[in-house]
């Protein structure tokens, strides 16, 4: 198991799957969220999640990317 996967499972107790280098999927209830990390370390969140899941998503993102790192915004 990859370090990021182990961190994420302990932080959120969620099913997390690495799909490709820099691409990870988190399952919440019955929908998916995707975290995509660029080579420069910036990251993006594609959130198709449900209400009341924000704390789980935030905990995973903080465990994986650090508490002061936020996702990039698309323009």
NUGU-366697 format. One line per 3 residues: their letters; for each residue z, x, y of N, C-alpha, C. Coordinates in pm, whole numbers, always signed. Layout:
N
a) Z,X,Y,Z,X,Y,Z,X,Y ~ ... .
This chain:
75
xxx) +0,+85,-118,+0,+0,+0,+0,+90,+124 ~ -87,+59,+219,-94,+133,+344,+33,+116,+426 ~ +64,+217,+510,+184,+211,+593,+184,+88,+682 .
xxx) +69,+58,+746,+64,-57,+836,+89,-187,+760 ~ +40,-195,+637,+62,-315,+558,+210,-329,+523 ~ +274,-218,+485,+417,-223,+453,+498,-262,+575 .
xxx) +466,-208,+691,+535,-243,+815,+517,-391,+844 ~ +395,-438,+833,+367,-577,+866,+440,-672,+773 ~ +442,-644,+645,+511,-734,+553,+660,-739,+581 .
xxx) +719,-624,+615,+862,-626,+644,+891,-691,+779 ~ +800,-678,+875,+822,-735,+1008,+800,-885,+1011 ~ +703,-933,+934,+666,-1074,+947,+678,-1152,+818 .
xxx) +691,-1083,+705,+695,-1148,+576,+570,-1233,+555 ~ +455,-1184,+601,+329,-1256,+591,+233,-1182,+500 ~ +138,-1255,+447,+32,-1193,+371,-62,-1123,+468 .
xxx) -86,-994,+444,-170,-915,+532,-270,-842,+446 ~ -396,-841,+489,-500,-780,+409,-586,-690,+496 ~ -603,-564,+452,-698,-474,+517,-837,-510,+468 .
xxx) -927,-540,+559,-1062,-579,+521,-1160,-463,+530 ~ -1137,-376,+626,-1222,-259,+651,-1141,-166,+740 ~ -1182,-40,+755,-1108,+48,+846,-1095,-15,+985 .
xxx) -972,-30,+1032,-947,-86,+1164,-951,-238,+1171 ~ -970,-306,+1059,-976,-453,+1058,-875,-505,+957 ~ -780,-585,+1006,-679,-643,+918,-668,-793,+945 .
xxx) -644,-866,+838,-632,-1012,+847,-490,-1051,+812 ~ -434,-1140,+891,-301,-1194,+866,-316,-1343,+840 ~ -260,-1389,+730,-268,-1531,+697,-143,-1601,+748 .
xxx) -160,-1711,+819,-48,-1792,+865,-73,-1935,+822 ~ +12,-1985,+740,+2,-2119,+683,-133,-2134,+613 ~ -236,-2185,+681,-366,-2202,+617,-480,-2153,+705 .
xxx) -451,-2074,+807,-556,-2016,+892,-537,-1864,+900 ~ -633,-1795,+956,-631,-1650,+962,-631,-1600,+1105 ~ -572,-1481,+1123,-577,-1406,+1248,-635,-1270,+1213 .
xxx) -708,-1212,+1305,-767,-1081,+1280,-725,-983,+1388 ~ -684,-864,+1345,-649,-754,+1434,-756,-649,+1415 ~ -822,-610,+1523,-929,-511,+1516,-892,-395,+1607 .
xxx) -883,-275,+1549,-845,-157,+1625,-967,-68,+1645 ~ -988,-26,+1771,-1098,+63,+1807,-1058,+207,+1778 ~ -1157,+295,+1777,-1131,+437,+1754,-1038,+497,+1859 .
xxx) -1039,+441,+1981,-955,+496,+2088,-811,+443,+2081 ~ -779,+361,+1981,-644,+309,+1965,-622,+172,+2028 ~ -715,+127,+2112,-701,-7,+2169,-726,-109,+2056 .
xxx) -677,-229,+2078,-693,-329,+1973,-718,-467,+2030 ~ -770,-552,+1947,-806,-688,+1984,-746,-784,+1883 ~ -712,-900,+1929,-658,-1006,+1843,-755,-1123,+1847 .
xxx) -801,-1163,+1732,-880,-1285,+1720,-787,-1386,+1654 ~ -741,-1481,+1733,-634,-1571,+1691,-690,-1709,+1663 ~ -690,-1745,+1537,-725,-1881,+1497,-600,-1950,+1443 .
xxx) -486,-1901,+1489,-357,-1944,+1439,-315,-2082,+1484 ~ -197,-2116,+1441,-138,-2246,+1468,-23,-2233,+1567 ~ +13,-2342,+1633,+133,-2340,+1717,+254,-2300,+1633 .
xxx) +352,-2242,+1696,+478,-2201,+1634,+464,-2075,+1549 ~ +352,-2004,+1558,+332,-1881,+1481,+338,-1757,+1571 ~ +354,-1775,+1701,+348,-1664,+1796,+450,-1556,+1764 .
xxx) +571,-1591,+1724,+672,-1489,+1698,+634,-1402,+1578 ~ +573,-1460,+1476,+527,-1382,+1361,+414,-1288,+1400 ~ +320,-1337,+1479,+207,-1255,+1523,+258,-1142,+1612 .
xxx) +345,-1174,+1705,+401,-1072,+1795,+479,-966,+1718 ~ +560,-1006,+1620,+637,-910,+1541,+545,-815,+1465 ~ +439,-867,+1407,+346,-782,+1335,+276,-687,+1430 .
xxx) +228,-737,+1543,+157,-653,+1640,+247,-543,+1693 ~ +373,-574,+1722,+467,-473,+1772,+496,-369,+1664 ~ +508,-410,+1539,+533,-316,+1431,+412,-225,+1408 .
xxx) +293,-280,+1423,+171,-203,+1395,+127,-117,+1513 ~ +132,-171,+1635,+75,-104,+1752,+179,-56,+1853 ~ +305,-96,+1838,+410,-56,+1930,+448,-170,+2023 .
xxx) +574,-171,+2069,+623,-284,+2148,+564,-294,+2288 ~ +508,-187,+2340,+452,-192,+2475,+301,-203,+2475 ~ +241,-209,+2358,+95,-218,+2348,+53,-364,+2339 .
xxx) -44,-402,+2418,-96,-537,+2411,-243,-533,+2376 ~ -296,-643,+2328,-438,-645,+2294,-525,-636,+2418 ~ -647,-586,+2399,-745,-582,+2506,-795,-724,+2531 .
xxx) -833,-749,+2654,-889,-882,+2688,-1040,-870,+2696 ~ -1108,-969,+2643,-1254,-968,+2654,-1292,-1027,+2789 ~ -1406,-986,+2837,-1449,-1037,+2967,-1560,-1137,+2955 .
